[in-house]
Amino acid sequence: MQNKLKAANNSGFFARIIAWMVLGLLLVVGLAVFIFMLLLSWLLIPIMIWRGKRRMAGYQNQAAAQRQQGRHDSTQKGRVFEAEVIDKSE
């Protein structure tokens, strides 16, 4: 068994060089992809925040318009709300 492991471990010099070069190339490619994704996220995050704020402002404007329309509808329909006044100074 030990002889088989020694024979497998004694591969040629060029095979080791090629293996190290392939491993180094994969490491460089992985690092380049990581840096690209990092820069892309730094560019896209502010854009996504700006779009979210703009969308939220649109929702708020729409809700305000609906509330305003609701106020006009309630006054036009003649709705009366009854309430009891409680004096807490007693």
C-alpha positions as CSV (number, residue, x, y, z in Angstrom):
1,M,0.0,0.0,0.0
2,Q,2.8,2.4,0.9
3,N,4.5,1.7,-2.4
4,K,1.4,2.6,-4.3
5,L,1.1,5.9,-2.4
6,K,4.8,6.7,-3.1
7,A,4.3,6.0,-6.7
8,A,1.2,8.2,-6.9
9,N,3.0,10.9,-5.0
10,N,6.0,10.9,-7.3
11,S,4.2,12.3,-10.3
12,G,6.2,14.3,-12.8
13,F,7.6,17.8,-12.2
14,F,5.5,19.2,-15.1
15,A,2.3,17.7,-13.8
16,R,2.9,19.5,-10.4
17,I,3.7,22.8,-12.2
18,I,0.5,22.5,-14.3
19,A,-1.6,21.6,-11.2
20,W,-0.3,24.7,-9.3
21,M,-0.8,26.9,-12.4
22,V,-4.4,25.7,-12.7
23,L,-5.0,26.2,-9.0
24,G,-3.5,29.7,-9.2
25,L,-5.6,30.6,-12.2
26,L,-8.8,29.4,-10.5
27,L,-7.9,31.5,-7.4
28,V,-7.3,34.6,-9.6
29,V,-10.6,34.1,-11.5
30,G,-12.5,33.6,-8.2
31,L,-10.9,36.7,-6.8
32,A,-11.8,38.7,-9.9
33,V,-15.5,37.5,-9.7
34,F,-15.6,38.4,-6.0
35,I,-14.3,41.9,-6.6
36,F,-16.7,42.4,-9.6
37,M,-19.7,41.4,-7.5
38,L,-18.6,43.6,-4.6
39,L,-18.3,46.7,-6.9
40,L,-21.6,45.9,-8.5
41,S,-23.3,45.7,-5.1
42,W,-21.8,49.0,-4.1
43,L,-23.2,50.6,-7.3
44,L,-26.6,48.9,-7.1
45,I,-27.5,49.3,-3.4
46,P,-27.9,53.1,-3.5
47,I,-30.0,52.8,-6.6
48,M,-32.2,50.3,-5.0
49,I,-32.6,52.4,-1.8
50,W,-33.5,55.5,-4.0
51,R,-36.1,53.4,-5.9
52,G,-37.6,52.2,-2.6
53,K,-37.8,55.7,-1.2
54,R,-39.5,56.9,-4.4
55,R,-41.9,54.0,-4.4
56,M,-42.7,54.6,-0.7
57,A,-43.3,58.3,-1.4
58,G,-45.8,57.3,-4.2
59,Y,-47.6,55.0,-1.8
60,Q,-47.8,57.8,0.8
61,N,-49.1,60.3,-1.7
62,Q,-51.7,57.7,-2.9
63,A,-52.8,57.1,0.7
64,A,-53.1,60.8,1.4
65,A,-55.2,61.2,-1.7
66,Q,-57.5,58.4,-0.6
67,R,-57.8,59.9,2.9
68,Q,-58.6,63.3,1.4
69,Q,-61.1,61.7,-0.9
70,G,-62.6,59.9,2.1
71,R,-63.0,63.2,3.9
72,H,-64.9,64.7,1.0
73,D,-67.1,61.7,0.7
74,S,-68.0,61.6,4.4
75,T,-68.9,65.3,4.4
76,Q,-70.9,65.0,1.2
77,K,-72.9,62.0,2.5
78,G,-73.8,63.9,5.7
79,R,-72.4,61.4,8.2
80,V,-72.7,62.4,11.8
81,F,-70.6,60.9,14.5
82,E,-72.0,60.9,18.1
83,A,-69.7,61.1,21.1
84,E,-69.9,61.6,24.8
85,V,-67.7,64.3,26.5
86,I,-66.2,63.2,29.7
87,D,-64.8,65.8,32.1
88,K,-61.8,64.4,34.0
89,S,-61.5,67.3,36.3
90,E,-64.1,65.8,38.7
